[in-house]
Amino acid sequence: MTTDYGEGVVRRFWEDIFSQGDIHAMDEVFAADFKLHDLVYRQVHRLMGTKRIVRDTHYDVPGTRVVVEDQRLEADGRVFTRFTVSVSPPEDAETSGQSTPPGGEWEYSGMSISRVVEGKIEETWLVWEALRAAEELSAIFGSEDWRWPPWR
């Protein structure tokens, strides 16, 4: 199994597809029966639900991007990935007294374990700093009907 076959597929999802909100390209990297296990919110999403997550994130929090910091491919096709999610506040955001962090972006860490079979991601287990993001970003993007993550 080559890096492009395992790690590359997962990296492409995080850095290219998720970061750009390209839900149409998701069919190229995910198996039709894909499952996302969201360990923070204890939910399981199928491919259509995962597409909705990507779409809603880019609608509700534009400028969200992901950088893969570290990866390891195991012989059984599992790819361990450590990533950083960066969010820039919109120019017109009311910060409700919250200062912009150094560098002007909020950053959240996460890790995923993805099972890749024949070049497609079959299943992913995901954990990231969703609760801290919800608290900080609701003060920036907040309105009565805004929530983070949008798919909750």
Summary of the structure (lengths in Angstrom):
residues: 152
radius of gyration: 15.6
end to end distance: 35.8
largest distance: 50.3
contacts: 438
relative contact order: 0.20
helix: 33%
strand: 35%
